[in-house]
Amino acid sequence: MDLTKNRTAIIVATAVLWLACMFLGWKDYFVTAMCLGVVLMLLYMLLGAAKNGVVPKKLLVYPLGAWAILWIASFILSKYFSDLFAGVIPGFTIGGFHPSFAFTVFFYWIGGILTLTVGFVLRKDEWLSEKDWKDFLNRVRQEGK
């Protein structure tokens, strides 16, 4: 995925998304705001993971796409189960957690961390190869002189 022509548009989109997240939060549309926040973070990750303006499609699908799906699913499912059991004690738990909190723990927290960590380890050369890292260090050294 080539971001070179869309870099400015992506940065403008992040500003709009920040405003949308704040506005929706003020209007009590928290789940929508959090889902847009995932899109916002995904855009930042794309900008950060791009090498010479290009993000490999493999990296976009896994871990970045998988991470975004997990987080959005966690927000939606947590909201669903919190509404379903509002004011009522559920007759079951998921992994010992209230159903609404279980998705926060398993999808958002553990799933998100594992997906990004494992994904970046598996795709480290597409994200930041040893050669790219050395080239970066050399460029910093040259600019520091």
N, C-alpha and C positions, 0 to 999 in steps of 0.2 A: 504494500500500500504506500503510494508516494504522497507525502505530505507537503512537498516543497511548494506547490502552487496554492495550497490551502492553509498554510501556516498562520497567516494573518486572520483568516476567517475562523480558524480554530481558536485562536486567542480571543477574538471578539466573542465567539460563542461561549467561552468560559466565563467571560464577564457577564453576559446575559444570563447564563445558568446560575451564577452566584446571586444575581438579583432575583431571579425566579424562585430559587430555593428560599431566600429570605422572605419574599412576598408570600409564597405559599405557606411557609411556616407561621407567619403572622396571621394568616387566614385559617389556621388549623387544618391545613392539608399536609400533615406531616409525612405521611407515607409517600405521597407524590413528590414532595420536596426531597425526601431521602433518596428516592429512585432517580431523580434528576441529579442529585449529588453524586450518585454512582457514575452517571454519564459524564459529569464534570471531572471526576477523578480519572475516569477512563481516558478522557481527552488529554489530561496532564500526563498520564502514563504513556500514551502514544507519542506525545512530544518528547518525553524523556527517553523512550526506548528507540526512537528513530536514529538510524545511522545514515548520515548524509541525506536526511529528509525521508528515508524509506524505513518502514516497519515491515519486517517479514510477515507474510500471512500466517505462517505457523505460530508465531509469537502472538499474533492478533487473536487467533482461535484459542490457543492454549499457551499461556495461562490467562491472558487478559480477558478474553471473552468468557471463559469459564468462571473467572472471578466475578465479573459483572453479573452474570446470571445467578450465581450463588447469593450475592449480596441482595439483589433485587428480590429473589425468591424469599430470602430470609425476612425482608421487610414486609412483603405481602402476606406471607404465612403467619408471621408474628401478629400482624394486625388482624388477620382473619380469626385466629384462635383467641386473641384477647377480646375481640367483639363477641365471639361465640360463647365464651365463658365469663363475660362481664358480670360480676357480682355473684358468681356461682363457683363452687369448688369442683373442678373436673374430676370425673371418676377414674381417670388414668393419668399417668405421667409418661413422658418420653425421656428415657435415660435418667429418670429421677427429677426431671424438671417439669414445671408447668408447661403445657403444650405451646403457649405463646412465647415463652422464654427459650424453649428447646431449640427452635429454629435460629434464634439469635446466637446461641452458643455453638450449635453444630454447623450451621451454614455460614453465618457472618464471621464469627470469631475463628473457630478451628478450621472450617472449610476455606475461608478466605486466606488465612495465613498459610495453610498447607498448599493450597493451589498456587499462590504466588511463589512461595519458596521452592517447591518442587518444580514448578514450571520454569522458573528462572535458572535453576540448577540444570535441568534437562536441556534447556535452550540457551545456555550461557554464551555459546559462540555466536548465536544470532543476536543476543542482547548486547554483550560486550566481550568480544574475543580477546585473547591475550595480546595479539598483534594490535588491535585497536587501542587497548589500554596502554601499551608501550608507546604507540604513536601519540596518544593524548599526553602522556607524561613528557615526551620529547618536545611536543609543541609548547607545553607550559614552561618547560625549562628554557626554551628559546625565547619566549616572550618575557621571561624574567630577567634576561640579560640586558 
